[in-house]
Amino acid sequence: MASLNAPIRLFIGATLLGLGLPLTRLISPLGVGTDPNPVLAQETLAQTELGTAPDYRGAPPPPGGEPLPPERLRREVEPLPTDFRVPALQPDYTGDLWVGTYLGLSRVDPNTGRLKARVDLPNYTIDALAQDLVGRIWLGTYEGLLRVDPRSNEVTAQNFTLPSNRVLSLQVDRRGYLWVGSDRGLAMISPDQGLLMTTVQELPGVSANALTLDEDGQLWVGTLEGLVQIDTKSAFILRRIGNLPGTIVQSLTTGPDGKLWVGTPSSLLVIDPNNPFGEPRSVTPLRGRSVTAVRFALDGSVWVGTERGLLKIRAETGAVLGELSNLPSDYILSLSPDVGNKLWVGTTEGLAWVSLSTGQVRPHLAFVKNPPETF
């Protein structure tokens, strides 16, 4: 029997060598063989043939760093700071003013300042507002489009496949189509049919920061590299105007005479779209200032918001008629003149209004970060 077991042990040992496994002395579970002290566990050949067992003890682990302080808070449970930016203002057909903020959407009676409705939108950052031809309010957010029915204040998400969901600007053209400017191009939407009609993804200057219509109803787009004119019927690019002082167009509006007023990080420019070879005229008092908002008042004057204050200028000459202070912040984001006989001003620190009859400036206490004790 012993003679039969020896070849088997040799065969198994050779097989294990071929597999690259540790070679061990195989012990018969029945203790068959000449060994008077059968072992019931595996034993390495090195232990028996060399007389010593290999040392498998590893090096000690490296010393650990200093423990975290016990007062350290996890970032995900820290409350986020409240953001009072007001980047969008839109009057509606009822005379109310819609206020788009980083905290949500609100509806205000501009005559009394009374807050009529507040819609919390915790997952949305509003950057643009527009009213379509039947009175619905459209919201451009960093997560796409929303629509509000002013009769019920109900908000509905709109699942259009836009060039980008980060909406920066909105404009309704004369036919009633909604143009949506994003950080990756333009889209045209039919508000009534709820359809995406076309997109302009290869927009020169890429980002559609600001939109306005000219006298002919064509769309002008302020981008990272100047101005682009778009045919609203075909969505074809008609013209480009580049090499502007400041390069980036931050704000854009059309004056009563059809000229474009363009705000850049270093100037306020006036451009005649009917004179393709004319040089942009720079408004002297605004040279070197970052212009963030431009709107015309009913009296023909121009309100200009900058990163360092709010000015009123004469459109014909560019002369400064006045500069307002006591706003929640000097950094102006949005303007809505002649609403409830007031100029409404959105800033980085809240909302304020200016009486057009007395010139008095007052913050709206529902939208400011640091309400004054008296005003």
PEBEL-V458541 format. One record per residue. RES is the residue in one letter. PHI is phi as a letter, one per 40 degrees, with the letter a starting at -180 (NA if undefined). PSI is psi in whole degrees, 0 to 359 (999 if undefined). BURIAL is + if it has 16 or more other ideal C-beta (glycine too) atoms within 10 Angstrom, else -. Layout:
BEGIN
RES|PHI|PSI|BURIAL, RES|PHI|PSI|BURIAL
END
This chain:
BEGIN
M|NA|318|-, A|c|324|-, S|c|332|-, L|c|326|-, N|c|327|-, A|c|311|-, P|c|325|-, I|c|318|-, R|c|320|-, L|c|319|-, F|c|315|-, I|c|319|-, G|c|318|-, A|c|319|-, T|c|317|-, L|c|323|-, L|c|320|-, G|c|328|-, L|c|355|-, G|g|23|-, L|c|159|-, P|d|131|-, L|c|126|-, T|b|157|+, R|c|120|-, L|c|126|-, I|b|128|+, S|c|132|-, P|c|339|-, L|c|2|-, G|g|28|-, V|c|134|-, G|h|190|-, T|c|351|-, D|c|121|-, P|c|345|-, N|b|77|-, P|c|142|-, V|b|135|-, L|c|25|-, A|a|166|-, Q|c|147|-, E|b|127|-, T|c|151|-, L|c|327|-, A|c|326|-, Q|c|319|-, T|c|323|-, E|c|328|-, L|c|346|-, G|g|350|-, T|b|149|-, A|c|141|-, P|c|151|-, D|c|112|-, Y|c|10|-, R|c|127|-, G|c|173|-, A|c|151|-, P|c|150|-, P|c|151|-, P|c|152|-, P|c|142|-, G|c|164|-, G|c|182|-, E|c|139|-, P|c|151|-, L|c|144|-, P|c|144|-, P|c|338|-, E|c|0|-, R|c|131|-, L|b|145|-, R|c|134|-, R|c|324|-, E|c|347|-, V|b|358|-, E|c|135|-, P|c|139|-, L|c|146|-, P|c|143|-, T|c|132|-, D|b|119|-, F|b|20|+, R|c|141|+, V|b|86|+, P|c|354|+, A|a|136|+, L|b|137|+, Q|a|113|+, P|c|149|+, D|b|181|+, Y|c|343|-, T|c|350|-, G|g|353|-, D|c|163|+, L|b|127|+, W|c|133|+, V|b|114|+, G|c|121|+, T|b|175|+, Y|c|354|+, L|b|351|+, G|i|198|+, L|b|137|+, S|b|157|+, R|b|126|+, V|b|140|+, D|c|109|-, P|c|343|+, N|c|321|-, T|b|342|-, G|g|2|+, R|c|135|-, L|c|114|-, K|c|330|-, A|a|148|-, R|b|128|-, V|b|111|+, D|c|129|-, L|b|76|+, P|c|338|-, N|b|11|-, Y|b|144|+, T|b|110|+, I|c|132|+, D|b|348|+, A|a|149|+, L|b|150|+, A|a|152|+, Q|b|128|+, D|c|182|+, L|c|346|-, V|b|9|-, G|g|1|-, R|c|147|+, I|b|129|+, W|b|137|+, L|b|124|+, G|c|121|+, T|b|177|+, Y|c|1|+, E|b|18|-, G|h|201|+, L|b|144|+, L|b|157|+, R|b|139|+, V|b|132|+, D|c|112|-, P|c|345|+, R|c|329|-, S|b|352|-, N|g|20|-, E|c|134|-, V|b|132|+, T|b|130|-, A|c|142|-, Q|b|117|+, N|c|69|-, F|c|148|+, T|c|88|-, L|c|162|+, P|d|329|+, S|a|146|+, N|c|353|+, R|c|95|+, V|c|129|+, L|b|337|+, S|a|154|+, L|b|144|+, Q|a|131|+, V|c|126|+, D|c|182|+, R|c|336|-, R|c|353|-, G|g|1|-, Y|c|145|+, L|c|122|+, W|c|130|+, V|b|115|+, G|c|128|+, S|b|180|+, D|c|4|+, R|b|20|+, G|h|191|+, L|b|155|+, A|a|148|+, M|b|129|+, I|b|142|+, S|c|107|-, P|c|325|+, D|c|316|-, Q|c|343|-, G|g|37|-, L|b|145|-, L|c|115|+, M|c|314|-, T|a|167|-, T|b|154|+, V|b|89|+, Q|c|330|-, E|c|58|-, L|c|125|+, P|d|128|-, G|g|355|+, V|g|297|+, S|c|125|+, A|c|85|+, N|c|327|+, A|a|149|+, L|b|147|+, T|a|162|+, L|b|142|+, D|c|186|-, E|c|332|-, D|c|2|-, G|g|7|-, Q|c|155|+, L|c|133|+, W|b|136|+, V|b|126|+, G|c|124|+, T|b|189|+, L|c|350|-, E|b|22|+, G|h|217|+, L|b|147|+, V|b|132|+, Q|c|131|+, I|b|133|+, D|c|118|-, T|c|344|+, K|c|319|-, S|b|346|-, A|g|18|+, F|c|150|-, I|c|126|-, L|c|317|-, R|a|160|-, R|b|141|-, I|b|112|+, G|b|193|-, N|f|39|-, L|c|147|+, P|d|124|-, G|g|341|+, T|g|301|-, I|c|131|+, V|c|119|+, Q|b|331|+, S|a|155|+, L|a|134|+, T|a|164|+, T|b|129|+, G|c|170|+, P|d|334|-, D|c|5|-, G|g|357|-, K|c|150|+, L|c|134|+, W|b|122|+, V|b|123|+, G|b|130|+, T|b|175|+, P|c|352|+, S|b|7|+, S|a|167|+, L|b|122|+, L|b|149|+, V|b|125|+, I|b|132|+, D|c|108|-, P|c|344|+, N|c|357|-, N|b|86|-, P|c|343|-, F|b|2|-, G|c|144|-, E|c|142|-, P|c|139|+, R|c|128|-, S|c|131|+, V|c|113|+, T|d|313|-, P|c|344|-, L|b|5|+, R|c|133|-, G|g|2|-, R|b|143|+, S|c|114|+, V|c|120|+, T|b|345|+, A|a|137|+, V|b|128|+, R|a|145|+, F|c|141|+, A|c|167|-, L|c|336|-, D|c|3|-, G|g|352|-, S|c|168|+, V|b|128|+, W|c|129|+, V|b|118|+, G|c|137|+, T|b|183|+, E|c|353|+, R|b|40|-, G|h|175|+, L|b|130|+, L|b|153|+, K|b|127|+, I|b|159|+, R|c|127|-, A|c|323|+, E|c|324|-, T|b|341|-, G|g|7|+, A|c|142|-, V|c|122|-, L|c|337|-, G|i|158|-, E|b|126|-, L|c|145|+, S|b|190|-, N|g|24|-, L|c|162|+, P|d|329|+, S|a|152|+, D|c|351|+, Y|c|107|+, I|c|135|+, L|b|326|+, S|a|154|+, L|b|143|+, S|a|94|+, P|c|159|+, D|f|41|+, V|b|112|+, G|g|34|+, N|f|34|-, K|a|158|+, L|b|124|+, W|c|135|+, V|b|120|+, G|c|131|+, T|b|181|+, T|c|347|+, E|b|14|+, G|h|190|+, L|b|143|+, A|a|165|+, W|b|153|+, V|b|124|+, S|c|126|-, L|c|348|+, S|c|324|-, T|b|343|-, G|g|6|-, Q|c|137|-, V|b|130|+, R|b|138|-, P|c|148|+, H|c|114|+, L|c|344|-, A|c|353|-, F|b|17|+, V|b|152|+, K|c|316|+, N|b|87|-, P|c|136|-, P|c|155|-, E|c|323|-, T|b|152|-, F|a|999|-
END
